[in-house]
Amino acid sequence: MTADISDLLSAIHNAERSYDVSLIVKAYEFAKTCHSDQKRLSGEPYITHPLSVALILLDLGMDSSSIAAGLLHDVIEDTKTSKQNICETFGEDIAFLVDGATKLKNIPLHTQEEQQIENLRKMLLAMSQDIRVIIIKLADRLHNMRTADAWPEQKRRDKSLETMEIYAPLAQRLGMTAIKEELEDISFRYLDPIAYDEITEVLKQKRELTRSINFGNKTYIEYIEQKVYDKVKDMVSRVKISGRIKSHYGIYRKVYMKGKGWDEVFDIYAIRIIVNTVLECYSILGAMHDMFTPIPNRFKDYISTPKPNMYQSLHTTVIAADGIPFEIQIRTFEMHYVAEYGIAAHWKYKQGVEKNDDLAKKVAWIRHIIELQQEAKNTEDIMNSIKTDIGSEEVFVFTPNGEVKSLPVGSTIIDFAYLIHSEIGHKMIGGKINGKIAPIETKLKTNQVVEIITTKSASHGPSRNWLNIVKTTEAKNKIKSWFKKEKRPENIRGGINELKKELLRNDINLDESEFEEFFKPIATRCQFNSVEDFYAAIGYGGVIISKIMPNIKKLYFKYNKNESRPKFVFQPNNFSSSTGVVVEGIDHCLVSLAKCCNPIPGNNIVGFITRGSGVSVHKTNCQNVLNAQKDEAKIDRFIPVYWQMSSNNRYISTLHILAVNNDEMIFQTTSTLSKLNVPISELNVKFLENENIKIDVSIFIHHVSELKEVIWQLKKLNGVISIDTKS
């Protein structure tokens, strides 16, 4: 339904707080004049959009300035009105909010991605000064997504993806659950309509199934609500009970993304119990566990350990006598306000706290994210940092002193060390989980106690390999900063060498003496003060060459206008590496055997020019090769290779043996290999529940014919079910 000023005035009249109606009407009239000739893609007058945004902000309980800014949020971006005009008419406060919600334009950015990143940076900077900026942006995005049917299909998909990657995670981090779930569901419907419809159909079938159970005239949710109410009504002075069905995207994440079966999704149905005090929450929890059968390991206490977005509640999953599982959420009314409205609850239920110190603490993470991005020169790195630091699910772990720390799922002991302090990370030599030594790359789980072991050595520092292990942007940036500061000469040399390798792979013929002049404009564009800073950034991992290679190629061909391709061609040498593989056309190139398929002499092979690791040799039927050959951007990176006939090298091949578990199987396997004079590199044994045994044994062999002989001999052993060489 199209919004009208009367709808807004009526909603203001029915609101729980007082508003400056004259200011809001003034903003409406100003916006209506500015947008007078404009139409939305749906054909409606443009003013209906800012009116709808204002209504969303009113429902969130935002203040008069926010609602006025919501009405004005597009006038700078889409009309000839300037920020100065807004400031003169409505004051600095509203002008700041409108400008903060306005996209950048007329700036020399080269790609749509760069434009998106700079707009995001501007928005984050503005919201770090006034959180109302992002609340206005979320209201704007929510109404746009509600009316996205009027957009062309590609725009719908692009905006949906942006919403999923940026705006829904921001809403989640701000605790605005209702907005987050609606944004996700709308975006999901446009991005994967088939999966969306499948989930809709399954939910419909489940409703039909529950109707077949005798709940009287009630739905299953209504039936459970009534049972719960009858149980708790005499336990507390005030209670509110409501039910919900899990969002489509919430189901999609579990069933499609995490690979769970429908019977493993226990929270499709949920009951929310809202009471006055924390003590009542825990009392009702006990009553629910007496009334229903709790499912083990499905209890979460977010009251004693709140989420970083301020969310507090008790969650438990139970099964009723009818056998249908459902989740119960128990919280106080104040917790419920925060759970529904998140950061906006400060305006809806606590007037006059815009400058409150408590509010500033709760949004300090925004400035932290901005600080983490200062080192980033690559747009993809910035986007990934935002996704990781805002959008990831979290684990909650403890320091030895009992302090709770939250990290994105997938974080390691290294991430934890750098979360505590930069120097703790730099000096780390090991870690403990629950008092036991654990590898520093171990991924952390909720409720673990993590302790970092450090050294006093002044020369100790992080390993470059940690950059490939850590999850958080904070840890990556601190590791890069250490290498940037401590290893500058090494970084410069390493950066130059990386450039040489990449230029070689991309058929670009540049002598090192030409680097300074050639890369100066590239360094400037990447915001470096000198070419040496550019080299150093490549060396410590601050710049990924493959990301800027399109610009390097464009610049190179501009300098060589008369050539369709660079003059450089591979020298006609055939280089034999220590792997026993001959690479056609490249002299002295790093060659490695791909671990995904472990090629050995006798296999048909092909070379693939990698980013930073020379030529990787694969079997021609390797799935990674077959996938890459479908990508036009990668097809030119394949190169002929073949086995050196006189090679005496040994190669590792891993056999996966499935056999009946008996006392002799492991001995018979190792004895057979010994008789065949085949050395063992590694052997792992796993005892299976079905009384079988799995033996993974890595062996050294010369040729595929030798491997076939080994497999043939092992298959003769009594009890062997199958032998496979695939990982």
N, C-alpha and C positions, 0 to 999 in steps of 0.2 A: 504494500500500500504506500502511495506517495505521501511523504511528510509535508505538513503545512505548519505555518507559524502558530496556528491555533492549537495544534497538537503539543507543541513545545510549551506554550503558555499554560495549557491545561496540566501538563506534567509538572511544571514548576509549582503550580497552585497546590497540587496533591503531594508535593515532596515533603520529606521529613524535616527539612531545614529551610531557612529563608534565603532568598536570592535577590540580587540587584537586577530587578526586571528591566529597569530603564536602560542599563548598560547592555543587557542581552538583546533587547529590541533594537537598540542603536546599532549593535554589531550586525544584526540580521538585515536591517535596512541598508547598511553600508555594503554588505556582501551581495545583497540582491541587486543593488545598483551596479556594482563592479561586474557581476556575472550576467547582467541583464540580457545580453544577446546570445549567451552560450547555452548549448544543449548537451545533454549526456548522450552516449551512443544509443541508449534506449529511446531517445527522442524526448525525454522529460526535460523540463527546465533545469539548468545546472544547480540552482539554489536548493533543489530537493536533496542533493548530496550533503552539503554542509549542515542542513537542517537535521538530517538523519544522524550525522556525526554528533551534533549537539545533543540529540535525544539519548544516544548511547552514553555520552559523558554524564548526562543528567542521571541516568539510571545507575551509573557507577558512583554517583554522589559527589562528583567533582564540583569545585567552587565556581563562582560567577566568572572569574577571569578565564578559567579553562573552557567554559561553555562558549564565552565570547570568542576565544581563540579558535575553538572548533568551528564556529560559524565563519571565521575569517581565514581558515587555514590554507585555502587555495588562492587567495587574492593576489599574493605576491608572485606565486609561481605561474598563474594562468591569466593574469590581467596586467595592465600597465601600472598598477598600484605598487609603490615602493615601501620598504620597511619604514622609511622616514615618514611616509604618509600615515601609516598605522600608528607610529609613535606619537605623532602630533595629535592624532584624533583620539587614541585610546590609552596612551601612556606607554612607558618603557616595558612594564611587566608583560602586557599582552603582546606588544611588538616582539619581545624576545621569544615568547611561546610560538607565535606565528612563524617567525623566521626559523626557529629551530625545527619546525615541522615542514619547512620548505626545501625542496630538492635544489641542489646546485645546478646552475646552467651558465652557458657562455664561458666555460672554462676549457682549456686546451687538453682534453683527455682523449686518448687514442681508441679505446675500446669501450664497449658497453659494460664489461666487467669492471674496468677502472672507474667508470662513472658510478656504478653501483657501490663500489668500495668507498669512494670519496663521500658519497651521500650518507653511507652508513657511519663513516667516521664523524661527519658533521653532526649527525643525529646523536651519536653516543656522547660526543663532547657537550652538546646542548643538554642532554638528559642528565649528564653528570653534574650540571649546574642547577637544573630544575627537572625533577622526575616527571612533571606534568607533560613535558614534551613527548615522551614516549607513550604516555597514556592517550594523548591526542592522536598520535600516529597509529596506535593500535585500533582506536575507534574508527579512524579513517580507513584503515586496511580492512577492518571487519565489514563495514558497509560496502566497500568496493567488492569484496569477495561475495557478499550476499547478492549483489547485482551483477555478477560476472557473466551471466548468460548472454549479456549484450555485447561482450567482447568477442573479437575473432578468436578462433580456437587456439592459435599459437600464443596469443597474448594471455589467454586463460591459463595455459600450461606454464608459461614463463612466470606469471605472477603467482601461480599456485606453488611452484617450486621455491620461489623467493620467500613466500609466506611460510612454507614448511621449514626452510633453512634459517630464517632470521626472525620473523615476527612471532610465530608460535613459540619458539624457544624463549624469546624475550618475555612473552606473556607468562610462560611457565616460571621463568626465573623471578618475575615480579609477583608470582603467586596468584595470578588472575586466571584461575582454572577454567571458568566458564568460557571466557574469550579464547583461551588456548585451545580447548576442545572443539569449539565451533570452527575456528580457523583451520584446524587440522582436518576435520571432517569434510568441510567444503573443498579444501585443496585436494584431499585424497580422492574425492568424487571426480574431480577433473583430471587428476594425474593417472588414476587407475580405475576407470569406470567399471571394468569387468569385475575386478576384485570387490569393489564397493557393492555392486549388484549381487554378487555371490554371498557376501556377508548379510545383506538385506534379506535374501531368500532364506539363509540358514536361521536367522533370528525369527523370521516369520514361521518357519517350521517348528522352532522351539516354543514359540507362543502357542501354536496349535497343539503341541505335545502337552504343555502344561494345562491347557484347557480340558484335555481328556482326563486329567486328575480332578477329583471332586473338591473344588474350592468354593462351592456355592456359586454365587453370582459374581464373585471377585476374580480378578486376575491373580497370577501367582504373587506379584509384588504386593498387591493390596492385601492378600491373604496373610503374607508374612508380616506386613506392617501391623495388621490387627493383632496378630499373635504376640508380637513384641510389645505393642502398646499395653495389652492386657497384663503382661508380665511386669512392666516397669512403672505403670501409672501410679502405683501406691508407694514406690520407692523414692520418688523425687517430687519436689513441689511444682516443677515446670519441665515439660518435655515436648519436643517436636520430633516427629518421625516422618521420614520421606524415603522413597525408593527411586532407583534409577536403573537403566540398562546401560551397560558399558558402551562407550562411543565406538563407531565403526573403525576409526583409525586405531584406537586402543586395542581392539580385537585383531586388526590387521598386523599390528606390531608383534603380537604373541603368536598368531597362527601362521602368518605368511613369512614374517621376517625372522622369528626365532624358531620356526619349525615345530611348534607345539600342536598337538591334536586338539580338536574342539573339546574333548573330554578332559583336557589338562588346563583349560581356561576356567578357573573356579570363581572368577568375579564378574561373570556376565551380568548377574543380578547383584545389586547391592542395596543395603538398608542403612540409612544414616540416622543416628540417634543423637539429638542435641539437648544438652542439659545445662544447669547453671554452674556447677563447680567441677574442678578436677577430681575431687574425692568421689563425686557421683559417677564420673566417667569410669573409674576403676571398679566401683561397686557394680555398675551395670555390666561391665565386662565379665565379672564373675557370674552374674545371673545368666548372661547369654551362653556361657560355657556350660552351665548347669542345664539349660533349656535345650541346647542343640549340641551336636557332636563336633568339637573343633578338629580341623584338619591339622596334623602336625607340621611344624615349621612354617606356618602361615600367619603368625602373629607379629605385628610390627608396632612398636611404641614410639610414635613421633611426638608424643607429649614430652617425655623426658629428653628425647633427642630430636629437636625440631629440624626440619629441612632448611637449607640455606635460604629458601624463598619465604620463610616464616611459617610454613605450613605445620600445624599441630593436629594430631588426631590419633586415636587407637584404631588399628585395623586388625581384624581377625576373620578368618574364613571358616565357615561351619557347614554342616550338612543337616538338613531337617529330616524328619521321619520319612518324608516322601522321596528321599535320596537325591534331591537337587541341591547342589552347593551354592552358596551365596556369601558375599562379603558383608561384614558389619563394620561400619565406621562410627566411632563414638567420640564426641568432642563437646566443648562448651560453646555457648552462643558467640562469645567473643572469638574463639578459634574459628567458628564457622564463618563469621564475617570476613576474617582474614583469608580463609580458604577460598571463599567465593570471589572476593574483590581484591585480595592481595594488597599491594601497596596502596591501592585506591581506598582501602578501608580507613586510612588515616584521614581522608577527607569526608568519607561517608558517615563515619561514626565518631570521629574525634576532630571537631572543628578547630581551626586555628593552629594547626601543627605544621604548616608549610615549611617553617624554619626550625623545626624540632630536631634536637641533636640525635634522638633515637632514630628518627627517619634517616638522617644523614649516615648513620652507621649501617643501616640496613641496605643502603644503595651504594656503599663504598666499593662494592665489586665492580661497578661501572667504571670508575676511575682506574681501578686495577687493570681492567681489560684494555683501557686506552693506553696505559703505561706499557703493557705487554706488547702492544702493536707498534711502539715507537721504533723498534729495531727492524720491523718487517719492511722489506723493499718489494716484496712480491705479492701481487694481489691475491693469489691462491692461498699463500701462507696466512694472509690476514683473514680470509674467509674461513679457512680451516680453524684458525684460532678462535673465531667467534662461535663456530659450530661446537668446538670442543669445550670452550670455557662457559658457554651459555646453555647449549642444547643437550649436552650429554646426560645420561642417567648417572647417578652417583653412588659411591660406596662411602661408608662412614667408618673410619678407623680411629684408634686411640693411641696417644702418645703414652710412654711409660708412666707419666704423671696423671693419666686419666683424662687428658684434654681431647675432645672430639675434633677430628679433622675430616673434611669432606673432599673427595677427589672424583674426577670422572671415572666411570667404569672402564677398566682396562689399564688403570694407572699402576705403576710399579713402585718398588721400594725406592728407586731413584727419584721418581716424582715426589714421593713423600719427603725425602731428604731435602729437596729443593723447596718444597712448600714450607718447611720449618725455617730454613735460612740458606742463603746462597753458599756461605762458607761451609755449612754442614754438608751440602751436596758436593762441593769441590773436594772436601777432605774425606769423603766417604770411602771406606775400603770394604764394607760389608754391612749386613743387616740381619735382624732377628724378627721373626714373627711368632708371637706368643711364646717368647723365650727361647726359640730354637733358631739356629743359624739357617738362613735361606738365601738362595741366589738373589742378587740385587735386581734381576730382571723379573722376579716373581710378581705376578699380578695380584693386587690386593683384593680382599673380600671384606664385606661389612662385619664389624665387631672384632676384627683382629687388633691385637696390640703390636705396634711396630716400633722397633728400636733401631737406631742408626749407629754403626760402629765407625769411628773416624780415626784418622792418624794426625799426629802433631807435626809431621814432615812439612816443611815450608815449601818444598818443591812439588808436592803432590797436587794433582789436578784431575779433572774428569777425562774420560776416554771419548774420542770422537765417535766410537761405536754406540755410545749412549744416545746419540741423536736418533738412531734407528730404533731405539728401545722405548724411550719415554713417550708418554701419552699427552701430557699437558704442555701448553704453549709456554707457561712459566718456566718449566724445567728446560725446554729447548732453548729459550732465549737466554737463560742464565748460562747454559753450557756454551752457546755461541759467543756470548759476551766474554767468557773466560778466555776462549781461544782468540777472540778478537784482540783482547788486551795483552795476553801473555805471549802469543806466538805470531806476532805480526810478520816478521821476515819469512817465517815458515809458511804462513798463510799466503803471502804474496807469491812466493815461488810455486806453492801448490795450486793457486788460482791460475797462474800462467800455464802450468802443465795441463790443468783441466781444460782450459781454453784450447790449447793445442790439440788435445784428443778430440774435442767436440768439432773443431774446425775440420780435422781430418775426416771424421765420420760424415760430415756434411759437404764434402768435396769443395771446401773453401781454402784457397791457396793464399795464405798470408804468412810472410816472414815475421819473426818476432820483432825485428827492427821496425816493422810497420804498425805494431800493436798500439803504441801510444797515441798516434794520430787517429787510427781507425776507431779505437774504442772510446775515445774522448766523448763524442756525442752520446754514446750508449751509457757511459758512466754518469753523464750529466742528467740524462733522462731518468736514470735510476736514483737520482738525488744524492750522488756521491760527489765529494769535493775534488777528488782527483782520480785518475785512472788506477793509481796504486791502491786507493781505498776500495775501488771496484774489484781489483785482483784479490785483495785480502778478504773481501766479503765472500767471494767464491770459495776461497781457501777454507774459511771457517764455517761455511754452510749457510751464510746469510743470503746468498743468491744462487738459484738453481739455473745452470746455463740452459738446460733444455727449455725452460720457460721463456727465455728471452731470445732463443735461437731464431724464431721467425723475424724479429727485428734486426738481428745480425745479418740474416740472409738478405733482407730487403735493402739494408745499407750496403752490403757487399755488391749486389747486382746494380745498385745505383752507381757505385764507383766503377763498375765494369759494364757500362751501357751497351758496348758493342759486342758483348759476348752473351750468348744464350745460356751458357753454363760456364763456371770457372775453368781456368786453364788446367788446374791440377787434376791429374789422374793418378791412379795407383801405379806404382812401379811394378813391372812385370816379374817380380820375384815370387818364388813359392817358399813360404816360411814354414819350417817344421818346428813346432813347439815341444816343450817337455812332455806334453800330453800325448805325443805320438800322432798329432793331427796336423796335416798340411793345409795351410790357408792360402788359397790362390790370390795373388795380386797384392798382398800386404807383407812388408818386410818388418820383422821384429815387432810383432803385435802380441799383446797379452791374450792368451787363449785359455779358456776354462771349460770343463765338461759340466753341462747343466745338471743340477741335482734333481730337477723335476723328473728326468727320465733316465739319468745315469747311462749314457751311451757307452758301448764297448766295441772293440774291433769286430767287424762282421755286421754290425748294425748300419743301415743306411743313415747318413747324417747330413746336416746342413748347418752352416754358421749363421749367427745373428749378431750384428753389431750392436752392443749394449751401450748404455749411458754410463761411462766411467769405468767399465770393466772389460774393455777389449771385445774379443769375439767369444760368444758363448756357443758351445757346440751341443746340438740337440739331435735326437732321433727324428727322422723325417715325419714319423707318425705321432710325434709328441703332441698332446692336446694343446699345449701352449703355442706350438708352431702353427698348428691348424687354425687356431683362433687368430693369431697375429697375421696370417696370410689373408685373412678376410678384411684386414684394415689397410686401406690404401696408403695411409701415412707411414706404415711400417714395412710395406712390401719391398721398398728399395734397400732395406737394411739387412736383407738376407744375402749371404755370400757363399760361393762354392767352397767346400772343404772335403778332405778325404783322409783316410787312415794311411799312415806311413807304413809301407809293407814290412820294413826291416825292424820295426819297433819291438823292443823287448819289455816295454812298460807293462806293469800290472794295473788293473782297474778294479775299482770296488763295485760290486753288484750285490744288492740285498735280496735275499729270498725270504718269502713269508710262508712258513710251513704250518698248515693246520693238521693236527693229528689227534688220535685218541690218547688221552693222558695215561701213560703207564710209566713204571719206574725206570725203564730202559731207554725211553725215546730221546732224551737229551744226550745221553751217552752214545747211543747209536748214531745220532746225527753228527756229533763232533768226531767220532771214530771214523765214520765214512769219509768225512772231509780230510781227515789226517791221512788215510790210506790213499786218497786221490792226490795227496801232496798239495792241497788247497789251503792256504793260510786263512785264518779267521781274523777279521778286523774288529767285529763287535757281535755280541750275542745277547738277545733279550728274550725272556720267557714270560708269557702271561697265561695264567690258569683261568680257563673260562668256566662259566657256571654250568654248562651242559656236559661237564666231565671231559671236555676236550682241552687241548693245549695249543697255544700259538707260539711258534718259535720264529723270531726275526733274526736272521743271521746275515751279516755283511762279510763277503769273502773277496779275496784278491784273485783275479783271473786274467789271462792274456787275451782271450778271444771268445766270441759268442759260441763257437763250436765247443769250447771247453765248458762253458756255462751249461750248454745243453746236456753234455755228458754228466755233469754234476747233478743236474735235476733228475736225469734218468736213473742214476744210481740211488739217489735219495728216495725216489718214488717206490723203489723196491722194498723199502723198509716196512715192516709190519706195523700197521696202525696209521700210516700217512694217508690223509684224506685228500689234500690238495697242496700244490706249491705254486705260488704266484710271485712274479718279479715286479709287479706294479705297486706303487706306494699306496 
